Amino acid sequence: MSSLPAWLLLVVFLTSAGVIWGAGIKLSDHADVLAERLHLGTALGGVILLSIATNLPEIAIAVAAAMAGHVEVAVGNILGGIAIQTVVLVALDAFGVRSRRPLTFMAASLSLVLEAALVVAVLFVVLAGSQLPGSLVFSHLTPGPVLIVIVWVVGLWLIGGPGKHLPWADSGEAPDGQDRPRGHSRKITEQEATNKNQSTGRVVLTFGVAAVLTLVAGVAIEQSGEKFFGDLGLSGVLFGATVLAAATSLPELSTGLTAARTGDYKLAMGDIFGGNAFLPVLFLVVTLISGKAVLPQLRASDIYLTALGGLLTVVYMVGLVFRPKRQVLRMGVDSVAVLALYVVGLVGLVALQ
């Protein structure tokens, strides 16, 4: 795409973003339907399926960037995506909660605190992996990404197994929160598909088509955006962490608003934390494709983004524990703090560049 004029690159970028938005919503909805019909929703395999489905745009971009040798774009999209998808919770708090209570008050549960802690844990491994020597490469693998995958899988097992029966009152569920069980919006999605006479085979076919469209659009948006915004002076990591991460977060915003507006606040937050915990797993993909020790090559801006994503997650962890009732501009004080920290964080990121 390097030979295309600037206006056409922008058209390709915006069109690809639109395809990712639409196809991403279809992926999420049909993954919910499949999880319900195949009874995978609470199983480890079902959680992994949902994580992959909702993060397919990021997977496509990571693969495309690594194959093109633009590892910094892939890294920026992974780490910047965690930060900006956490900010999606601000939008859900402001526009998705129908009651006059903040999102963290309605969704509060110890299981969500554990899911947020898993995000912070994998980010800690990212930081630790960045300090290892780059010579530790064996069969295109390095210790950092492998440990990230292990921590992620073990964390999912703990949350989905023992985490379902915590030795606390009501298994760690806070009182006066959402009045229906977590995941009820997925049952609504499956019921709507049944009412439309959508067979499981048709759902699988639509899921596959949406996946292919997402993969193609992911390659196109990475290549066109890297060229267009690069010509404007935006570095690869800054492009990946801001513009690209924002474009690939559109499906999470739409599906999150849908879940929140049906009163499934715990699912809305859990999907964001689950997606954020999965994103660092893509370092394994980038390492395998590039054949390089990616984590030891992280720059100051990458480590900065890692810390920013962890900090924003911790703010919401505190909110889930303290359950603030006060609202400012229809948002909880924790969401206001996250939004302010993110804006300040972007200023710092620009300063680093």
Secondary structure, 3 states (H helix, E strand, C coil): CCCCCHHHHHHHHHHHHHHHHHHHHHHHHHHHHHHHHCCCCCCHHHHHHHHHHHCHHHHHHHHHHHHCCCHHHHHHHHHHHHHHHHHHHHHHHHHCCCCCCCHHHHHCEHHHHHHHHHHHHHHHHHHHHCCCCCCCCECCECHHHHHHHHHHHHHHHHHHCHHHHCCCHHHHECCCCCCCCCCHHHHHHHHHHHHCCCCHHHHHHHHHHHHHHHHHHHHHHHHHHHHHHHHCCCCHHHHHHHHHHHHHCHHHHHHHHHHHHCCCHHHHHHHHHHHHHHHHHHHHHHHHHHCCCCHHHCCHHHHHHHHHHHHHHHHHHHHHHHCCCCEECCEEHHHHHHHHHHHHHHHHHHHHC
